[in-house]
């Protein structure tokens, strides 16, 4: 993603340039030199494979926990509606989600050493 910077210089002139980032924001810079210029900077910071996995694990854990909670909520609602067998299957899905979350947490702990 490219964002725009406005630069004000002490001699009263200004210039603009773009920076490539994985996010967007804008900010101003003060410069004390006396010439104008346009330029691009690439600020992409490449994550290591392990860092990518750690981010993915965190996302998967949160996402899976949300699904687990939803399964248990709907299992209870299905029980209340008299759908016992349906409720049992939804509850089993919730339990499986707990197992999946634990496996991901185990992998995260091994990754962190």
Number of C-alpha atoms within 10 A of each C-alpha: 13 18 15 16 16 15 16 17 17 11 11 7 11 16 14 15 15 17 17 15 15 11 9 11 10 11 9 11 9 11 13 9 9 11 11 12 8 8 9 12 11 12 12 12 8 8 10 9 9 12 13 11 15 17 13 14 17 14 12 16 20 13 12 18 17 12 16 23 16 15 21 19 15 16 24 18 14 18 14 11 10 11 13 15 12 14 22 16 13 21 22 16 17 23 16 13 20 18 13 17 20 13 13 18 16 12 15 19 11 9 12 10 6
